[in-house]
Amino acid sequence: MVDIVKAEERHVKDIGDLWWEFIIFHRDIDPIWEPEDNAVPFFIEGHLRKYLQSEDCLVLAAMDGPETVGYSLAEIKRIPPGLKRDDYGHIDQIAVAPGCRREGIGEKLYHENVRWFRSKNIKRIEVDTAARNNVANSFWQKQGFAVYTCTMFKEDPSP
């Protein structure tokens, strides 16, 4: 039985290891996601700890006994003054260990994020996925998400 808990300092190393698997999965889809050699410490210090310290962020760990088998990072995005749009929730990442995928752990993490957003009176949730990540796109569509924006790129910025 997998339990979803609010992440603590004791989960940081395991989340860093899962993030590495997450980024390698993405790199295999598209080489733009190639990590640097020191990527895990940078992720932990430059990203994960900021989430852990912010009241506008939620870090969850999926625990199978003592083993961390998944995590999620979510935050409340604040809208600048002058727009009618309300603040919204953003799920930055949901990652599950390769051997534990397709067991409902991602959905459990997602539903805990939804509960947290509701407790903060957030009515809209957004996610970003890589266009070529069919697994993630299928997961989010299954949760009821729809595409509303498209990011385009050009490698060589010459005209």
C-alpha positions as CSV (number, residue, x, y, z in Angstrom):
1,M,0.0,0.0,0.0
2,V,1.5,3.3,-1.1
3,D,0.9,6.3,1.2
4,I,1.2,9.9,0.1
5,V,2.9,12.2,2.6
6,K,4.0,15.8,2.7
7,A,7.7,15.6,1.9
8,E,10.3,16.4,4.5
9,E,14.1,16.8,4.6
10,R,14.4,13.0,4.9
11,H,12.9,12.6,1.5
12,V,15.2,15.0,-0.4
13,K,17.9,12.6,-1.5
14,D,15.2,10.0,-2.8
15,I,13.3,12.8,-4.6
16,G,16.6,13.9,-6.2
17,D,17.2,10.3,-7.4
18,L,13.7,10.0,-8.8
19,W,14.1,13.4,-10.5
20,W,17.3,12.0,-12.2
21,E,15.2,9.1,-13.6
22,F,12.5,11.6,-14.6
23,I,14.9,13.8,-16.5
24,I,16.6,10.8,-18.2
25,F,13.1,9.6,-19.3
26,H,12.6,13.0,-20.9
27,R,16.1,13.0,-22.4
28,D,15.3,9.7,-24.1
29,I,12.2,11.3,-25.7
30,D,14.0,14.5,-26.7
31,P,17.7,15.3,-26.3
32,I,16.9,18.9,-25.3
33,W,16.5,17.5,-21.8
34,E,20.1,16.3,-21.5
35,P,21.2,16.9,-17.9
36,E,24.6,18.2,-16.8
37,D,26.7,16.0,-14.6
38,N,25.9,18.0,-11.5
39,A,22.2,18.2,-12.3
40,V,20.8,16.5,-9.1
41,P,22.5,18.8,-6.6
42,F,21.4,21.8,-8.7
43,F,17.8,20.5,-8.8
44,I,17.8,19.9,-5.0
45,E,19.4,23.2,-4.0
46,G,18.0,25.4,-6.8
47,H,14.5,24.0,-7.1
48,L,13.3,21.4,-4.6
49,R,14.4,23.3,-1.5
50,K,12.6,26.4,-2.7
51,Y,9.4,24.4,-3.0
52,L,9.9,22.8,0.4
53,Q,10.3,26.3,2.0
54,S,7.4,28.1,0.4
55,E,3.9,28.2,1.7
56,D,2.7,28.6,-1.9
57,C,4.2,25.2,-2.8
58,L,3.5,21.6,-1.9
59,V,6.0,18.7,-2.2
60,L,4.6,15.2,-1.8
61,A,6.3,11.9,-1.5
62,A,4.7,8.5,-2.4
63,M,5.9,6.0,0.2
64,D,5.9,2.2,-0.2
65,G,6.9,1.4,3.4
66,P,10.3,3.1,3.8
67,E,10.9,3.5,0.1
68,T,10.1,6.7,-1.8
69,V,8.6,5.6,-5.1
70,G,7.2,8.9,-6.4
71,Y,6.9,12.6,-5.7
72,S,5.1,15.7,-6.9
73,L,5.9,19.4,-7.0
74,A,3.0,21.8,-7.1
75,E,2.7,25.6,-6.6
76,I,0.2,28.4,-6.6
77,K,1.0,30.9,-9.3
78,R,0.1,34.5,-8.5
79,I,-1.4,36.6,-11.2
80,P,-0.1,40.2,-11.4
81,P,-2.5,43.1,-10.8
82,G,-4.5,44.3,-13.8
83,L,-5.7,40.9,-15.1
84,K,-9.1,39.4,-14.4
85,R,-7.6,36.0,-14.2
86,D,-7.4,34.4,-10.7
87,D,-4.4,32.8,-9.2
88,Y,-4.0,29.2,-10.3
89,G,-2.4,26.0,-9.3
90,H,0.5,24.6,-11.3
91,I,1.7,21.0,-11.0
92,D,5.4,21.2,-11.9
93,Q,6.2,17.5,-11.8
94,I,4.7,14.2,-10.9
95,A,7.3,11.4,-11.1
96,V,7.0,7.7,-10.2
97,A,9.8,5.1,-10.1
98,P,10.0,3.0,-13.2
99,G,9.1,-0.2,-11.5
100,C,6.0,1.3,-9.9
101,R,4.4,3.0,-12.8
102,R,0.9,2.2,-13.9
103,E,-0.2,1.3,-10.4
104,G,-2.2,4.4,-9.6
105,I,0.6,6.3,-7.7
106,G,0.6,9.2,-10.1
107,E,-3.2,9.5,-9.7
108,K,-2.9,9.4,-5.9
109,L,-0.3,12.2,-6.1
110,Y,-2.5,14.2,-8.5
111,H,-5.6,13.9,-6.2
112,E,-3.6,15.0,-3.2
113,N,-2.5,18.1,-5.1
114,V,-6.1,18.8,-6.1
115,R,-7.2,18.6,-2.4
116,W,-4.4,21.0,-1.4
117,F,-5.3,23.4,-4.2
118,R,-9.0,23.3,-3.1
119,S,-8.0,24.0,0.5
120,K,-6.2,27.1,-0.9
121,N,-9.4,28.1,-2.9
122,I,-7.6,27.5,-6.2
123,K,-10.1,26.6,-8.9
124,R,-7.8,26.2,-12.0
125,I,-4.9,23.8,-12.3
126,E,-2.3,23.9,-15.2
127,V,0.4,21.5,-16.2
128,D,3.1,21.6,-18.8
129,T,4.3,18.5,-20.7
130,A,6.7,17.8,-23.4
131,A,4.9,17.5,-26.7
132,R,6.6,14.2,-27.4
133,N,5.9,12.7,-24.0
134,N,2.9,10.6,-25.0
135,V,2.9,8.9,-21.5
136,A,2.4,12.2,-19.7
137,N,0.0,13.6,-22.2
138,S,-2.2,10.5,-22.0
139,F,-2.1,10.7,-18.2
140,W,-3.1,14.3,-18.0
141,Q,-5.9,13.9,-20.6
142,K,-7.2,11.0,-18.5
143,Q,-7.3,13.4,-15.6
144,G,-9.5,15.7,-17.7
145,F,-6.9,18.3,-18.8
146,A,-7.0,19.9,-22.2
147,V,-4.4,21.8,-24.3
148,Y,-4.9,25.5,-24.3
149,T,-1.5,26.8,-25.3
150,C,1.4,25.7,-27.4
151,T,5.1,26.4,-27.0
152,M,7.0,26.6,-30.3
153,F,10.8,26.7,-30.7
154,K,13.5,27.2,-33.3
155,E,17.0,25.9,-32.7
156,D,18.8,28.4,-35.0
157,P,17.4,31.9,-34.4
158,S,18.6,33.2,-37.8
159,P,15.8,34.5,-40.1
